[in-house]
Amino acid sequence: MIEKKPPLTIRLCQPRGFCAGVDRAIQIVVLALKKYGAPVYVRHEIVHNRYVVEGLQSLGAVFIEELSEIPPEHRQSPVVFSAHGVPKSVPADAEARNLFYLDATCPLVSKVHKQAMRHQRLGRHVLLIGHAGHPEVIGTMGQLPEGAVTLIETEADAATFVPADPAALGFVTQTTLSVEDTAGIIRALQERFPQLHAPAAESICYATTNRQEAVKETAAGANLYLIVGAPNSSNSRRLVEVAERAGAAMSLLVQRASEIPWDEIGEISTLGLSAGASAPEIIVDEIIDAFRQRFDVTIDLAITATETEDFPVMRVLRDVELTAADMAFVNGAA
C-alpha cells in the first residue's frame, strides 16, 4: 500500500530570484567567456551566490579578490568587476596595470554612486545607510575622498552622529536594505537634522522592495518560510527577517534543498517560498521537487508585482549571441 503524502500548499512568491542587475552581471561573464575564451577573471563574487559562482567557474571564470592575483601571462584576459560596484581606486588600478576590464556594477548601484557624488558636489557631508564591510558599501564609500562619507548602520548610530555642519548633510542608502529598518533610520536622522537632503531618487532598488513586499503579503499563516539565498547576500537575509516580522511561524535561509532541516520542520500545511535577488531559479525548482517527494504539493502563485526591467550589457559584448542554453545552469532548461 502506498503511503499517502500529507497535503502542503506552497505560497510561491512572484517576483522572486534574479533581478535585472544580477541577470546582467552573470550575462556579462558568460558573454565574455564566449567572446574571449577562458580564463575570464572576476574580482569578488560576481553576485553573492555560491551556486552561481561555481557554475561560472565550470565555464572558465576565475574568481579573485585583488587585481594583483592575475598572472602576467593573463594580463590580456578580461577582468569583470562584480555587480556590487567597486571603489574608484579599482578601475584606476586596472588601468595602471594595462588590464582590460568590464564593469558589471548594477546600474542601480551606479545611480547611488552618482547620488553620493552629487551630495558632495553640493557641499554636503554624505551619510551612507548600510552595513559595514558589504562590498556595495565599500564601493560607494570609495567614490568619494576619505572622510567625505559617514556610515550609519542603526538608529543608535543616527542618534550619536555629530556632524561638522548639521545644515550640510545628504544621505544615500545601500540598495539591498530592509525597507522598514531604513525608514526608521531616516526618520531618526530627519528628526535630528531637519535640513537633511534626500537623494534625488529612491536608493533601495525596485527588486529589493518588490521581494520584501511579496514576502510580507504571504507570510501570515505560513508554518515555515524558506528564502533561497546565500548567508552573505544582504537582500536574502532581509527577506528572512521580513517573513518573521510579517507572521511566519519560522523563517529560514537555505542555499540548496540539502540544507532544509526536515527533522526540525515538524508538521506543516503552508510553506512560504521566495528567493533573494542573487538566487537562481533552478534552486527554487530543486526545493519544490524536494517537498513534492514528501508532500502532496499544491502551488499557490502569489503575484504581487510585475517586473519588466532589463539592463543591457555593455556595447563591446552585444555582438555575441546569448542563448537559453548559455544560461540554463542558473535558469534551468527552457
Phi and psi in degrees as a GROMACS rama.xvg file:
@    title "Ramachandran Plot"
@    xaxis  label "Phi"
@    yaxis  label "Psi"
@TYPE xy
-79.0054  126.434  ILE-2
-69.5528  131.68  GLU-3
-75.5631  131.283  LYS-4
-78.6168  143.618  LYS-5
-68.7896  147.395  PRO-6
-72.6649  146.347  PRO-7
-146.079  126.739  LEU-8
-96.5261  124.449  THR-9
-102.321  114.405  ILE-10
-83.7379  103.021  ARG-11
-97.4149  117.372  LEU-12
-73.6493  140.47  CYS-13
-140.196  117.144  GLN-14
-81.276  156.686  PRO-15
-153.486  167.648  ARG-16
66.9446  -150.955  GLY-17
-49.1355  133.508  PHE-18
-96.7185  174.514  CYS-19
-63.6686  -34.9307  ALA-20
-69.0868  -39.9908  GLY-21
-67.5166  -46.1977  VAL-22
-55.7958  -45.8764  ASP-23
-62.5137  -43.818  ARG-24
-62.6659  -43.7384  ALA-25
-66.0803  -41.8139  ILE-26
-58.6408  -38.655  GLN-27
-60.944  -43.4275  ILE-28
-66.8023  -44.1736  VAL-29
-62.0128  -46.1005  VAL-30
-67.0771  -37.7222  LEU-31
-62.9886  -39.7744  ALA-32
-64.4392  -40.0252  LEU-33
-66.634  -39.746  LYS-34
-80.676  -42.8105  LYS-35
-107.835  -13.7126  TYR-36
80.5963  167.472  GLY-37
-80.5318  151.131  ALA-38
-86.9741  150.054  PRO-39
-112.649  124.517  VAL-40
-86.4568  144.963  TYR-41
-129.512  120.651  VAL-42
-82.8643  117.083  ARG-43
70.8674  165.248  HIS-44
-57.9486  129.542  GLU-45
-57.497  -41.5275  ILE-46
-141.292  161.235  VAL-47
-81.8089  78.5832  HIS-48
-157.698  118.36  ASN-49
-63.1694  -39.1813  ARG-50
-61.2627  -43.5288  TYR-51
-64.0751  -45.7633  VAL-52
-59.8074  -46.4901  VAL-53
-65.917  -35.076  GLU-54
-63.7142  -41.0059  GLY-55
-71.7836  -34.8422  LEU-56
-60.6838  -39.0376  GLN-57
-66.5268  -21.9654  SER-58
-87.9889  -12.0595  LEU-59
121.088  5.4282  GLY-60
-77.0689  144.145  ALA-61
-121.061  119.979  VAL-62
-93.6431  132.31  PHE-63
-132.797  163.638  ILE-64
-101.993  -29.354  GLU-65
-131.568  147.39  GLU-66
-63.5547  -24.3371  LEU-67
-65.1917  -14.7674  SER-68
-77.5745  -12.9434  GLU-69
-74.9561  120.598  ILE-70
-68.1628  152.707  PRO-71
-54.1485  -36.1465  PRO-72
-71.6226  -10.8998  GLU-73
-111.04  18.2877  HIS-74
-62.1942  -22.5656  ARG-75
-86.2062  -8.89172  GLN-76
-74.1851  147.53  SER-77
-68.1039  149.535  PRO-78
-123.637  131.277  VAL-79
-106.152  132.968  VAL-80
-89.7073  141.269  PHE-81
-69.5425  167.124  SER-82
-63.5153  -18.9504  ALA-83
-76.3519  -14.9243  HIS-84
91.4983  158.033  GLY-85
-133.013  155.721  VAL-86
-62.0632  158.242  PRO-87
-59.2458  -25.6712  LYS-88
-65.5935  -23.3961  SER-89
-73.4301  -53.0589  VAL-90
-61.0332  -32.5549  PRO-91
-63.8852  -40.6459  ALA-92
-64.7537  -41.9371  ASP-93
-60.8636  -42.0319  ALA-94
-66.9262  -38.8511  GLU-95
-63.4876  -30.2909  ALA-96
-91.2586  3.16167  ARG-97
58.5676  40.4747  ASN-98
-92.39  149.849  LEU-99
-94.3863  113.223  PHE-100
-118.873  151.775  TYR-101
-121.794  120.856  LEU-102
-93.293  108.884  ASP-103
-94.9367  18.2293  ALA-104
-53.432  132.119  THR-105
-57.9798  133.901  CYS-106
-56.3054  -28.3754  PRO-107
-75.698  -29.297  LEU-108
-71.1377  -42.0034  VAL-109
-58.3401  -34.7036  SER-110
-63.6155  -40.7108  LYS-111
-64.1458  -39.9685  VAL-112
-56.3688  -46.247  HIS-113
-65.5504  -37.3446  LYS-114
-64.267  -42.1882  GLN-115
-63.8121  -43.3432  ALA-116
-65.5752  -34.8531  MET-117
-65.3557  -44.8894  ARG-118
-54.1405  -47.5777  HIS-119
-64.9808  -40.5297  GLN-120
-60.1485  -31.5372  ARG-121
-89.4701  12.1953  LEU-122
83.6865  18.2222  GLY-123
-101.092  143.499  ARG-124
-77.7587  136.154  HIS-125
-96.3353  128.449  VAL-126
-102.429  121.552  LEU-127
-106.039  114.857  LEU-128
-86.6101  118.059  ILE-129
-179.407  -170.74  GLY-130
-107.68  126.194  HIS-131
-57.1089  136.943  ALA-132
86.8447  -13.9161  GLY-133
-69.672  137.529  HIS-134
-57.9676  -31.4238  PRO-135
-66.2587  -39.8222  GLU-136
-66.3235  -43.1747  VAL-137
-59.8368  -42.2238  ILE-138
-65.286  -42.6273  GLY-139
-68.2271  -44.7336  THR-140
-62.9192  -30.3877  MET-141
-77.8822  2.00111  GLY-142
-82.4513  -18.7373  GLN-143
-121.744  160.78  LEU-144
-62.5253  155.274  PRO-145
-55.8533  134.83  GLU-146
90.5585  -8.39578  GLY-147
-83.8819  -14.4463  ALA-148
-126.969  137.739  VAL-149
-116.805  130.206  THR-150
-84.5879  127.985  LEU-151
-115.107  112.433  ILE-152
-97.0464  -29.3016  GLU-153
-140.754  170.718  THR-154
-64.8494  -29.9806  GLU-155
-64.3219  -39.4791  ALA-156
-62.4573  -40.1427  ASP-157
-63.003  -33.0149  ALA-158
-77.1583  -24.8775  ALA-159
-105.242  -11.2424  THR-160
-63.4465  132.009  PHE-161
-119.886  107.614  VAL-162
-84.3137  157.797  PRO-163
-68.7479  -37.05  ALA-164
-139.862  102.237  ASP-165
-60.7189  -18.1961  PRO-166
-89.5934  -5.43242  ALA-167
-125.327  67.8839  ALA-168
-130.567  142.319  LEU-169
-137.891  149.243  GLY-170
-122.505  154.433  PHE-171
-137.894  167.365  VAL-172
-132.046  154.062  THR-173
-57.3528  146.006  GLN-174
-77.0314  -13.9967  THR-175
-113.692  24.8052  THR-176
-83.3289  166.597  LEU-177
-67.0591  126.432  SER-178
-59.6036  -43.7204  VAL-179
-68.135  -46.1952  GLU-180
-60.6877  -42.6515  ASP-181
-64.953  -39.9715  THR-182
-60.2724  -38.6904  ALA-183
-64.9242  -41.5084  GLY-184
-66.8177  -42.6924  ILE-185
-63.3099  -42.0372  ILE-186
-58.6728  -45.4671  ARG-187
-61.8562  -39.9573  ALA-188
-68.3961  -41.9946  LEU-189
-66.8536  -32.4354  GLN-190
-66.2204  -37.9606  GLU-191
-79.8494  -34.979  ARG-192
-128.846  82.6372  PHE-193
-58.9585  -22.1824  PRO-194
-92.3115  10.6635  GLN-195
-59.2271  130.04  LEU-196
-93.5759  128.997  HIS-197
-81.4442  160.177  ALA-198
-67.1201  161.673  PRO-199
-64.4088  -23.6668  ALA-200
-145.209  160.555  ALA-201
-55.0917  133.434  GLU-202
-85.5999  -39.7917  SER-203
-65.3414  129.425  ILE-204
-76.5619  159.338  CYS-205
-56.1169  -38.9583  TYR-206
-69.8525  -40.3883  ALA-207
-59.4992  -49.4343  THR-208
-61.7688  -47.1763  THR-209
-62.4746  -42.0959  ASN-210
-68.7508  -36.8394  ARG-211
-66.6589  -41.2443  GLN-212
-63.9078  -40.2962  GLU-213
-63.4682  -43.4059  ALA-214
-65.8417  -41.2454  VAL-215
-59.6743  -40.4434  LYS-216
-75.3073  -18.6464  GLU-217
-112.969  0.92124  THR-218
-78.9956  -36.7439  ALA-219
-59.5233  127.838  ALA-220
86.4411  -4.22835  GLY-221
-78.3227  127.74  ALA-222
-69.9773  -31.4318  ASN-223
-147.31  139.786  LEU-224
-124.007  121.191  TYR-225
-105.674  130.61  LEU-226
-112.225  124.031  ILE-227
-85.0925  122.031  VAL-228
173.643  173.292  GLY-229
-96.7514  152.048  ALA-230
-60.1903  -26.6667  PRO-231
-95.1148  11.6588  ASN-232
-92.8607  109.829  SER-233
-59.0726  -47.6184  SER-234
-66.8495  -32.1369  ASN-235
-69.1027  -42.8788  SER-236
-64.3018  -35.4125  ARG-237
-64.6073  -34.5004  ARG-238
-64.1519  -37.1605  LEU-239
-60.7645  -44.5737  VAL-240
-64.3019  -41.9868  GLU-241
-61.4756  -43.439  VAL-242
-60.9986  -42.4356  ALA-243
-65.3746  -44.2554  GLU-244
-64.9123  -33.2294  ARG-245
-87.7572  2.28772  ALA-246
118.322  2.41519  GLY-247
-69.6371  138.887  ALA-248
-65.0435  -36.753  ALA-249
-147.774  141.102  MET-250
-134.056  132.122  SER-251
-134.324  148.867  LEU-252
-101.441  125.657  LEU-253
-130.786  143.815  VAL-254
-91.9865  -31.974  GLN-255
-144.669  165.599  ARG-256
-59.8005  -29.6551  ALA-257
-64.7995  -15.3528  SER-258
-91.3817  -4.23821  GLU-259
-68.4289  122.006  ILE-260
-84.0541  79.7861  PRO-261
-55.2704  -36.1016  TRP-262
-69.1659  -24.2832  ASP-263
-92.4819  -15.0972  GLU-264
-70.2293  -38.3824  ILE-265
71.3369  -159.675  GLY-266
-80.8122  124.421  GLU-267
-131.53  148.905  ILE-268
-122.116  -19.8508  SER-269
-134.063  122.603  THR-270
-116.085  129.517  LEU-271
-92.3052  140.991  GLY-272
-142.275  124.232  LEU-273
-145.054  178.015  SER-274
-142.716  139.916  ALA-275
-64.9423  167.754  GLY-276
-68.8717  -11.3977  ALA-277
-110.926  12.4863  SER-278
-98.8255  128.409  ALA-279
-76.4566  148.534  PRO-280
-62.1116  -28.835  GLU-281
-61.5071  -29.1291  ILE-282
-76.4803  -35.822  ILE-283
-59.0714  -45.5824  VAL-284
-60.1627  -41.834  ASP-285
-60.8743  -41.0912  GLU-286
-70.8737  -40.8327  ILE-287
-60.6806  -42.3493  ILE-288
-61.6853  -38.8115  ASP-289
-63.2835  -37.9583  ALA-290
-73.2207  -34.9024  PHE-291
-61.4229  -30.6534  ARG-292
-68.4443  -24.6161  GLN-293
-110.769  -18.687  ARG-294
-134.319  159.381  PHE-295
-87.9298  97.8373  ASP-296
-90.7828  134.126  VAL-297
-116.234  128.204  THR-298
-92.7636  123.98  ILE-299
-110.146  100.99  ASP-300
-78.38  118.164  LEU-301
-102.993  97.6003  ALA-302
-93.7402  115.74  ILE-303
-113.261  -13.5789  THR-304
-160.873  157.02  ALA-305
-116.579  122.933  THR-306
-102.64  127.882  GLU-307
-120.357  3.12827  THR-308
-62.612  140.256  GLU-309
-146.861  116.783  ASP-310
-102.526  114.271  PHE-311
-69.5013  152.672  PRO-312
-73.4881  167.98  VAL-313
-65.3719  155.974  MET-314
-56.5713  -35.395  ARG-315
-65.3294  -16.8004  VAL-316
-106.251  -1.79754  LEU-317
-74.6473  -10.3155  ARG-318
-86.0402  -0.989702  ASP-319
-100.543  130.618  VAL-320
-75.7813  132.124  GLU-321
-106.625  119.136  LEU-322
-105.418  163.75  THR-323
-58.9223  -35.8128  ALA-324
-63.7905  -34.8649  ALA-325
-61.6063  -33.1676  ASP-326
-104.699  6.70334  MET-327
-63.2124  -25.1067  ALA-328
-66.2592  -19.3334  PHE-329
-113.186  -32.6711  VAL-330
-93.8154  -11.7756  ASN-331
82.6659  173.907  GLY-332
-66.917  140.675  ALA-333
